[in-house]
Amino acid sequence: MRHIVEEKEEKISASLQKYEEEQKQREEEWKEKYEKMQEEMEEVKQMDEEKRKVRETEIDSVLEEKETMINELKQKNEESERNLVCLEESYENFRLEREWKD
């Protein structure tokens, strides 16, 4: 009888040890999966940050280009206004000169 009890104890002990090893292995696998997932999330976060920086740089570049264009257009407009004033003055002088001659 004692032999049977010892045999059952050994089986139970072996089963318990096997269960503990399997549990430890599962925990290790979950830990590895969790760490891998954390790394992937960090990579995605870094990629998103890089994309955001690139997008901001592109936006800044476009804004700078538009600002340059606006300034150029303002200068051209000012030039055109000065030219118009000169033309008006020339025309007025021409008209007055013609009237004076007539």
C-alpha distances in whole Angstrom, upper triangle without the diagonal:
4,5,5,6,9,10,11,12,14,15,17,18,20,21,22,24,26,27,28,30,31,33,34,36,37,38,40,42,43,44,46,47,49,50,52,53,55,56,58,59,61,62,64,65,67,68,69,71,73,74,75,77,79,80,81,83,84,85,87,89,90,91,93,95,96,97,99,100,101,103,105,106,107,109,111,112,113,115,116,117,120,121,122,124,125,126,128,130,131,132,134,136,137,138,140,141,142,144,146,147,148
4,5,5,6,9,10,10,12,14,15,16,18,20,21,22,24,25,26,28,30,31,32,34,36,37,38,40,41,43,44,46,47,49,50,52,53,55,56,57,59,61,62,63,65,66,68,69,71,72,73,75,77,78,79,81,83,84,85,87,88,90,91,93,94,95,97,99,100,102,103,104,106,108,109,110,112,114,115,116,118,119,120,122,124,125,126,128,130,130,132,134,135,136,138,140,141,142,144,146,147
4,5,5,6,9,10,10,12,14,15,16,18,20,21,22,24,25,27,28,30,31,32,34,36,37,38,40,41,43,44,46,47,49,50,52,53,55,56,58,59,61,62,64,65,66,68,70,71,72,74,75,77,78,80,81,83,84,86,87,88,90,92,93,94,96,98,99,100,102,103,105,107,108,109,111,112,113,115,117,118,119,121,123,124,125,127,128,129,131,133,134,135,137,139,140,141,143,144,145
4,5,5,6,9,10,10,12,14,15,16,18,20,21,22,24,25,27,28,30,31,32,34,36,37,38,40,42,43,44,46,47,49,50,52,53,54,56,58,59,60,62,63,65,66,68,69,71,72,74,75,77,78,80,81,83,84,85,87,88,90,91,93,94,96,97,99,100,101,103,105,106,107,109,111,112,113,115,116,117,119,121,122,123,125,127,127,129,131,132,133,135,137,138,139,141,143,144
4,5,5,6,9,10,10,12,14,15,16,18,20,21,22,24,25,26,28,30,31,32,34,36,37,38,40,41,42,44,46,47,48,50,52,53,54,56,57,59,60,62,63,65,66,68,69,71,72,73,75,77,78,79,81,82,84,85,87,88,89,91,93,94,95,97,99,100,101,103,105,105,107,109,110,111,113,115,116,117,119,120,121,123,125,126,127,129,130,131,133,135,136,137,139,141,142
4,5,5,6,9,10,10,12,14,15,16,18,19,21,22,24,25,26,28,30,31,32,34,35,37,38,40,41,43,44,46,47,49,50,51,53,55,56,57,59,61,62,63,65,66,68,69,71,72,74,75,77,78,79,81,83,84,85,87,88,90,91,93,94,96,97,99,100,102,103,104,106,108,109,110,112,114,114,116,118,119,120,122,124,125,126,128,129,130,132,134,135,136,138,140,141
4,5,5,6,9,10,10,12,14,15,16,18,20,21,22,24,25,27,28,30,31,33,34,36,37,38,40,42,43,44,46,47,49,50,52,53,55,56,58,59,61,62,64,65,66,68,70,71,72,74,75,77,78,80,81,83,84,86,87,88,90,92,93,95,96,97,99,101,102,103,105,107,108,109,111,112,113,115,117,118,119,121,122,123,125,127,128,129,131,133,134,135,137,138,140
4,5,5,6,8,10,10,12,14,15,16,18,20,21,22,24,25,26,28,30,31,32,34,36,37,38,40,41,42,44,46,47,48,50,52,53,54,56,57,59,60,62,63,64,66,68,69,70,72,74,75,76,78,79,81,82,84,85,86,88,90,91,93,94,95,97,99,100,101,103,105,106,107,109,110,111,113,115,116,117,119,120,121,123,125,126,127,129,131,132,133,135,136,137
4,5,5,6,8,10,10,12,14,15,16,18,20,20,22,24,25,26,28,30,31,32,34,35,37,38,40,41,42,44,46,47,48,50,52,53,55,56,57,59,60,62,63,65,66,68,69,71,72,73,75,77,78,79,81,83,84,85,87,88,89,91,93,94,95,97,99,100,101,103,104,105,107,109,110,112,113,114,116,118,119,120,122,124,125,126,128,129,130,132,134,135,136
4,5,5,6,8,10,10,12,14,15,16,18,19,21,22,24,25,26,28,30,31,32,34,35,37,38,40,41,43,44,46,47,49,50,52,53,55,56,58,59,60,62,64,65,66,68,69,71,72,74,75,77,78,80,81,83,84,86,87,88,90,92,93,94,96,98,99,100,102,103,104,106,108,109,111,112,113,115,117,118,119,121,123,124,125,127,128,129,131,133,134,135
4,5,5,6,8,10,10,12,14,15,16,18,20,21,22,24,25,26,28,30,31,32,34,36,37,38,40,41,43,44,46,47,49,50,52,53,54,56,58,59,60,62,63,65,66,68,69,70,72,74,75,76,78,80,81,82,84,85,87,88,90,91,93,95,96,97,99,100,101,103,105,106,107,109,111,112,113,115,116,117,119,121,122,123,125,126,127,129,131,132,133
4,5,5,6,8,10,10,12,14,15,16,18,20,21,22,24,25,26,28,30,31,32,34,36,37,38,40,41,42,44,46,47,48,50,52,53,54,56,57,59,60,62,63,65,66,68,69,71,72,73,75,76,78,79,81,83,84,85,87,88,89,91,93,94,95,97,99,100,101,103,104,105,107,109,110,111,113,115,115,117,119,120,121,123,125,126,127,129,131,132
4,5,5,6,8,10,10,12,14,15,16,18,20,21,22,24,25,26,28,30,31,32,34,36,37,39,40,41,43,45,46,47,49,50,52,53,55,56,57,59,61,62,63,65,67,68,69,71,72,74,75,77,78,79,81,83,84,86,87,88,90,92,93,94,96,98,99,100,102,103,104,106,108,109,110,112,114,115,116,118,119,120,122,124,125,126,128,130,131
4,5,5,6,8,10,10,12,14,15,16,18,20,21,22,24,25,27,28,30,31,33,34,36,37,38,40,42,43,44,46,47,49,50,52,53,55,56,58,59,61,62,64,65,66,68,70,71,72,74,75,77,78,80,81,83,84,86,87,88,90,92,93,95,96,97,99,101,102,103,105,107,108,109,111,112,113,115,117,118,119,121,122,124,125,127,128,129
4,5,5,6,9,10,10,12,14,15,16,18,20,21,22,24,25,26,28,30,31,32,34,36,37,38,40,41,43,44,46,47,48,50,52,53,54,56,58,59,60,62,63,65,66,68,69,70,72,74,75,76,78,80,81,83,84,85,87,89,90,91,93,95,95,97,99,100,101,103,105,106,107,109,110,111,113,115,116,117,119,121,122,123,125,126,127
4,5,5,6,9,10,10,12,14,15,16,18,20,21,22,24,25,26,28,30,31,32,34,36,37,38,40,41,43,44,46,47,49,50,52,53,55,56,57,59,61,62,63,65,66,68,69,71,72,74,75,77,78,79,81,83,84,85,87,89,89,91,93,94,95,97,99,100,101,103,104,105,107,109,110,111,113,114,116,117,119,120,122,123,125,126
4,5,5,6,9,10,10,12,14,15,16,18,20,21,22,24,25,27,28,30,31,33,34,36,37,39,40,41,43,45,46,47,49,50,52,53,55,56,58,59,61,62,64,65,67,68,69,71,72,74,76,77,78,80,82,83,84,86,87,88,90,92,93,94,96,98,99,100,102,103,105,107,108,109,111,112,113,115,117,118,119,121,123,124,125
4,5,5,6,8,10,10,12,14,15,16,18,20,21,22,24,25,27,28,30,31,33,34,36,37,39,40,42,43,44,46,47,49,50,52,53,55,56,58,59,60,62,64,65,66,68,70,71,72,74,75,77,78,80,81,83,85,86,87,89,90,91,93,95,96,97,99,101,102,103,105,106,107,109,111,112,113,115,117,118,119,121,122,123
4,5,5,6,8,10,10,12,14,15,16,18,20,21,22,24,25,26,28,30,31,32,34,36,37,38,40,41,43,44,46,47,48,50,52,53,54,56,57,59,60,62,63,65,66,68,69,70,72,74,75,77,78,79,81,83,84,85,87,89,90,91,93,94,95,97,99,100,101,103,104,105,107,109,110,111,113,115,116,117,119,120,122
4,5,5,6,8,10,10,12,14,15,16,18,20,21,22,24,25,26,28,30,31,32,34,36,37,38,40,41,43,44,46,47,49,50,52,53,55,56,57,59,61,62,63,65,67,68,69,71,72,73,75,77,78,79,81,83,84,85,87,88,90,92,93,94,96,98,99,100,102,103,104,106,108,109,110,112,113,115,116,118,119,120
4,5,5,6,9,10,10,12,14,15,16,18,20,21,22,24,25,27,28,30,31,33,34,36,37,39,40,42,43,44,46,48,49,50,52,53,55,56,58,59,61,62,64,65,67,68,70,71,72,74,76,77,78,80,82,83,84,86,87,89,90,92,93,95,96,97,99,101,102,103,105,107,108,109,111,112,113,115,117,118,119
4,5,5,6,9,10,10,12,14,15,16,18,20,21,22,24,25,27,28,30,31,32,34,36,37,38,40,42,43,44,46,47,49,50,52,53,54,56,58,59,60,62,64,65,66,68,69,71,72,74,75,77,79,80,81,83,84,85,87,89,90,91,93,95,96,97,99,100,101,103,105,106,107,109,110,112,113,115,116,117
4,5,5,6,9,10,10,12,14,15,16,18,20,21,22,24,25,26,28,30,31,32,34,36,37,38,40,41,43,45,46,47,49,50,52,53,55,56,58,59,61,62,63,65,67,68,69,71,72,74,75,77,78,79,81,83,84,85,87,89,89,91,93,94,95,97,99,100,101,103,104,105,107,109,110,111,113,115,116
4,5,5,6,9,10,10,12,14,15,16,18,20,21,22,24,25,27,28,30,31,33,34,36,37,39,40,41,43,45,46,47,49,50,52,53,55,56,58,59,61,62,63,65,67,68,69,71,72,74,76,77,78,80,82,83,84,86,87,88,90,92,93,94,96,98,99,100,102,103,104,106,108,109,110,112,114,115
4,5,5,6,9,10,10,12,14,15,16,18,20,21,22,24,26,27,28,30,31,33,34,36,37,39,40,42,43,44,46,48,49,50,52,53,55,56,58,59,61,62,64,65,67,68,70,71,72,74,76,77,79,80,81,83,85,86,87,89,91,92,93,95,96,97,99,101,102,103,105,106,108,109,111,112,113
4,5,5,6,8,10,10,12,14,15,16,18,20,21,22,24,25,27,28,30,31,32,34,36,37,38,40,41,43,44,46,47,48,50,52,53,54,56,58,59,60,62,63,65,66,68,69,71,73,74,75,77,78,79,81,83,84,85,87,89,90,91,93,94,95,97,99,100,101,103,104,106,107,109,110,111
4,5,5,6,9,10,10,12,14,15,16,18,20,21,22,24,25,26,28,30,31,32,34,36,37,39,40,41,43,44,46,47,49,50,52,53,55,56,57,59,61,62,63,65,67,68,69,71,72,73,75,77,78,79,81,83,84,85,87,88,90,91,93,94,95,97,98,100,102,103,104,106,107,109,110
4,5,5,6,9,10,10,12,14,15,16,18,20,21,22,24,25,27,28,30,31,33,34,36,37,39,40,42,43,45,46,47,49,50,52,53,55,56,58,59,61,62,64,65,67,68,70,71,72,74,76,77,78,80,81,83,84,86,87,89,90,92,93,95,96,97,99,101,102,103,105,106,108,109
4,5,5,6,8,10,10,12,14,15,16,18,20,21,22,24,26,27,28,30,31,32,34,36,37,38,40,42,43,44,46,47,49,50,52,53,55,56,58,59,60,62,64,65,66,68,70,71,73,74,75,77,79,80,81,83,84,85,87,89,90,91,93,95,96,97,99,100,101,103,105,106,107
4,5,5,6,8,10,10,12,14,15,16,18,20,21,22,24,25,26,28,30,31,32,34,36,37,38,40,41,42,44,46,47,48,50,52,53,54,56,57,59,60,62,63,65,67,68,69,71,72,73,75,77,78,79,81,83,84,85,87,88,89,91,93,94,95,97,98,100,101,103,104,105
4,5,5,6,9,10,10,12,14,15,16,18,20,21,22,24,25,27,28,30,31,33,34,36,37,39,40,41,43,45,46,47,49,51,52,53,55,56,58,59,61,62,63,65,67,68,69,71,72,74,76,77,78,80,82,83,84,86,87,88,90,92,93,94,96,97,99,100,102,103,105
4,5,5,6,8,10,10,12,14,15,16,18,20,21,22,24,25,27,28,30,31,33,34,36,37,39,40,42,43,45,46,47,49,50,52,53,55,56,58,59,61,62,64,65,66,68,70,71,72,74,76,77,79,80,81,83,85,86,87,89,90,91,93,95,96,97,99,101,102,103
4,5,5,6,9,10,10,12,14,15,16,18,20,21,22,24,25,27,28,30,31,32,34,36,37,38,40,41,43,44,46,47,49,50,52,53,54,56,58,59,60,62,64,65,67,68,69,71,73,74,75,77,78,79,81,83,84,85,87,89,90,91,93,94,95,97,99,100,101
4,5,5,6,9,10,10,12,14,15,16,18,20,21,22,24,25,27,28,30,31,32,34,36,37,38,40,41,43,44,46,47,48,50,52,53,55,56,58,59,61,62,63,65,67,68,69,71,72,73,75,77,78,79,81,83,84,85,87,88,89,91,93,94,95,97,99,100
4,5,5,6,9,10,10,12,14,15,16,18,20,21,22,24,25,27,28,30,31,33,34,36,37,39,40,41,43,45,46,47,49,51,52,53,55,56,58,59,61,62,64,65,67,68,70,71,72,74,76,77,78,80,81,83,84,86,87,88,90,92,93,94,96,98,99
4,5,5,6,9,10,10,12,14,15,16,18,20,21,22,24,26,27,28,30,31,33,34,36,37,39,40,42,43,44,46,47,49,50,52,53,55,56,58,59,61,62,64,65,67,68,70,71,73,74,75,77,79,80,81,83,85,85,87,89,90,91,93,95,96,97
4,5,5,6,9,10,10,12,14,15,16,18,20,21,22,24,25,26,28,30,31,32,34,36,37,38,40,41,43,44,46,47,49,50,52,53,54,56,58,59,61,62,63,65,67,68,69,71,73,74,75,77,78,79,81,83,84,85,87,88,89,91,93,94,95
4,5,5,6,9,10,10,12,14,15,16,18,20,21,22,24,25,27,28,30,31,32,34,36,37,38,40,41,43,44,46,47,49,51,52,53,55,56,57,59,61,62,63,65,67,68,69,71,72,74,75,77,78,80,81,82,84,86,87,88,90,91,93,94
4,5,5,6,9,10,10,12,14,15,16,18,20,21,22,24,25,27,28,30,31,33,34,36,37,39,40,41,43,45,46,47,49,50,52,53,55,56,58,59,61,62,64,65,66,68,70,71,72,74,76,77,78,80,81,83,84,86,87,89,90,92,93
4,5,5,6,8,10,10,12,14,15,16,18,20,21,22,24,25,27,28,30,31,33,34,36,37,38,40,42,43,44,46,47,49,50,52,53,54,56,58,59,60,62,64,65,67,68,69,71,73,74,75,77,78,79,81,83,84,85,87,89,90,91
4,5,5,6,9,10,10,12,14,15,16,18,20,21,22,24,25,26,28,30,31,32,34,36,37,38,40,41,43,44,46,47,48,50,52,53,55,56,57,59,61,62,63,65,67,68,69,71,72,73,75,77,78,79,81,82,84,85,87,88,90
4,5,5,6,9,10,10,12,14,15,16,18,20,21,22,24,25,27,28,30,31,32,34,36,37,39,40,41,43,45,46,47,49,51,52,53,55,56,57,59,61,62,64,65,66,68,70,71,72,74,76,77,78,80,81,83,84,86,87,89
4,5,5,6,9,10,10,12,14,15,16,18,20,21,22,24,25,27,28,30,31,33,34,36,37,39,40,42,43,44,46,48,49,50,52,53,55,56,58,59,61,62,64,65,66,68,70,71,73,74,75,77,78,80,81,83,84,86,87
4,5,5,6,8,10,10,12,14,15,16,18,20,21,22,24,25,26,28,30,31,32,34,36,37,38,40,42,43,44,46,47,48,50,52,53,54,56,58,59,61,62,63,65,67,68,69,71,72,73,75,77,78,79,81,82,84,85
4,5,5,6,9,10,10,12,14,15,16,18,20,21,22,24,25,26,28,30,31,32,34,36,37,38,40,41,43,45,46,47,49,51,52,53,55,56,57,59,61,62,63,65,67,68,69,71,72,73,75,77,78,79,81,83,84
4,5,5,6,9,10,10,12,14,15,16,18,20,21,22,24,25,27,28,30,31,33,34,36,37,39,40,41,43,45,46,47,49,50,52,53,55,56,58,59,61,62,64,65,66,68,70,71,72,74,75,77,78,80,81,83
4,5,5,6,8,10,10,12,14,15,16,18,20,21,22,24,25,27,28,30,31,33,34,36,37,39,40,42,43,44,46,48,49,50,52,53,55,56,58,59,61,62,64,65,67,68,69,71,73,74,75,77,78,80,81
4,5,5,6,9,10,10,12,14,15,16,18,20,21,22,24,25,26,28,30,31,32,34,36,37,38,40,41,42,44,46,47,48,50,52,53,55,56,57,59,61,62,63,65,66,67,69,71,72,73,75,77,78,79
4,5,5,6,9,10,10,12,14,15,16,18,20,21,22,24,25,26,28,30,31,32,34,36,37,39,40,41,43,45,46,47,49,50,52,53,55,56,57,59,61,62,63,65,66,68,69,71,72,74,75,77,78
4,5,5,6,9,10,10,12,14,15,16,18,20,21,22,24,25,27,28,30,31,33,34,36,37,39,40,42,43,45,46,48,49,50,52,54,55,56,58,59,61,62,64,65,66,68,70,71,73,74,75,77
4,5,5,6,8,10,10,12,14,15,16,18,20,21,22,24,25,27,28,30,31,33,34,36,37,38,40,42,43,44,46,47,49,50,52,53,55,56,58,59,61,62,63,65,67,68,69,71,72,74,75
4,5,5,6,8,10,10,12,14,15,16,18,20,21,22,24,25,26,28,30,31,32,34,36,37,38,40,41,43,44,46,47,49,50,52,53,55,56,57,59,61,62,63,65,66,68,69,71,72,74
4,5,5,6,9,10,10,12,14,15,16,18,20,21,22,24,25,27,28,30,31,33,34,36,37,39,40,41,43,45,46,47,49,50,52,53,55,56,58,59,60,62,64,65,66,68,70,71,72
4,5,5,6,9,10,10,12,14,15,16,18,20,21,22,24,26,27,28,30,31,33,34,36,37,39,40,42,43,44,46,48,49,50,52,53,55,56,58,59,60,62,64,65,67,68,69,71
4,5,5,6,8,10,10,12,14,15,16,18,20,21,22,24,25,27,28,30,31,32,34,36,37,38,40,41,43,45,46,47,49,51,52,53,55,56,57,59,61,62,63,65,66,68,69
4,5,5,6,8,10,10,12,14,15,16,18,20,21,22,24,25,26,28,30,31,32,34,36,37,39,40,41,43,45,46,47,49,50,51,53,55,56,57,59,60,62,63,65,66,68
4,5,5,6,9,10,10,12,14,15,16,18,20,21,22,24,25,27,28,30,31,33,34,36,37,39,40,42,43,44,46,48,49,50,52,54,55,56,58,59,61,62,64,65,67
4,5,5,6,9,10,10,12,14,15,16,18,20,21,22,24,26,27,28,30,31,33,34,36,37,38,40,42,43,44,46,47,49,50,52,53,54,56,58,59,61,62,63,65
4,5,5,6,8,10,10,12,14,15,16,18,20,21,22,24,25,26,28,30,31,32,34,36,37,39,40,41,43,45,46,47,49,50,51,53,55,56,57,59,61,62,63
4,5,5,6,8,10,10,12,14,15,16,18,20,21,22,24,25,27,28,30,31,33,34,36,37,39,40,41,43,45,46,47,49,50,52,53,55,56,58,59,61,62
4,5,5,6,9,10,10,12,14,15,16,18,20,21,22,24,26,27,28,30,32,33,34,36,37,39,40,42,43,44,46,48,49,50,52,53,55,56,58,59,61
4,5,5,6,8,10,10,12,14,15,16,18,20,21,22,24,25,26,28,30,31,32,34,36,37,38,40,41,42,44,46,47,48,50,52,53,54,56,57,59
4,5,5,6,9,10,10,12,14,15,16,18,20,21,22,24,25,26,28,30,31,33,34,35,37,39,40,41,43,45,46,47,49,50,52,53,55,56,58
4,5,5,6,9,10,11,12,14,15,17,18,20,21,23,24,26,27,28,30,31,33,34,36,37,39,40,42,43,44,46,48,49,50,52,53,55,56
4,5,5,6,9,10,11,12,14,15,16,18,20,21,22,24,26,27,28,30,31,32,34,36,37,38,40,42,43,44,46,47,49,50,52,53,55
4,5,5,6,9,10,10,12,14,15,16,18,20,21,22,24,25,26,28,30,31,32,34,35,37,38,40,41,42,44,46,47,48,50,52,53
4,5,5,6,9,10,10,12,14,15,16,18,20,21,23,24,25,27,29,30,31,33,34,36,37,39,40,41,43,44,46,47,49,51,52
4,5,5,6,9,10,11,12,14,15,16,18,20,21,22,24,26,27,28,30,32,33,34,36,37,38,40,42,43,44,46,48,49,51
4,5,5,6,9,10,10,12,14,15,16,18,20,21,22,24,25,26,28,30,31,32,34,36,37,38,40,41,42,44,46,47,49
4,5,5,6,9,10,10,12,14,15,16,18,20,21,22,24,25,26,28,30,31,32,34,35,37,38,40,41,43,44,46,47
4,5,5,6,9,10,10,12,14,15,16,18,20,21,23,24,26,27,28,30,31,33,34,36,37,39,40,42,43,45,46
4,5,5,6,9,10,10,12,14,15,16,18,20,21,22,24,26,27,28,30,31,32,34,36,37,38,40,42,43,44
4,5,5,6,9,10,10,12,14,15,16,18,20,20,22,24,25,26,28,30,31,32,34,35,37,38,40,41,43
4,5,5,6,9,10,10,12,14,15,16,18,20,21,22,24,25,27,28,30,31,33,34,36,37,39,40,42
4,5,5,6,9,10,11,12,14,15,16,18,20,21,22,24,26,27,28,30,31,32,34,36,37,39,40
4,5,5,6,9,10,10,12,14,15,16,18,20,21,22,24,25,26,28,30,31,32,34,35,37,38
4,5,5,6,9,10,10,12,14,15,16,18,20,21,22,24,25,26,28,30,31,32,34,36,37
4,5,5,6,9,10,11,12,14,15,17,18,20,21,22,24,25,27,28,30,31,33,34,36
4,5,5,6,9,10,10,12,14,15,16,18,20,21,22,24,25,26,28,30,31,32,34
4,5,5,6,9,10,10,12,14,15,16,18,20,20,22,24,25,26,28,30,31,32
4,5,5,6,9,10,10,12,14,15,16,18,20,21,22,24,25,27,28,30,31
4,5,5,6,9,10,11,12,14,15,16,18,20,21,22,24,26,27,28,30
4,5,5,6,9,10,10,12,14,15,16,18,20,21,22,24,25,27,28
4,5,5,6,9,10,10,12,14,15,16,18,19,21,22,24,25,27
4,5,5,6,9,10,10,12,14,15,16,18,20,21,22,24,26
4,5,5,6,8,10,10,12,14,15,16,18,20,21,22,24
4,5,5,6,8,10,10,12,14,15,16,18,20,21,22
4,5,5,6,8,10,10,12,14,15,16,18,20,21
4,5,5,6,8,10,10,12,14,15,16,18,20
4,5,5,6,8,10,10,12,14,15,16,18
4,5,5,6,8,10,10,12,14,15,16
4,5,5,6,8,10,10,12,14,15
4,5,5,6,9,10,10,12,14
4,5,5,6,9,10,11,12
4,5,5,6,9,10,11
4,5,5,6,9,10
4,5,5,6,9
4,5,5,6
4,5,5
4,5
4
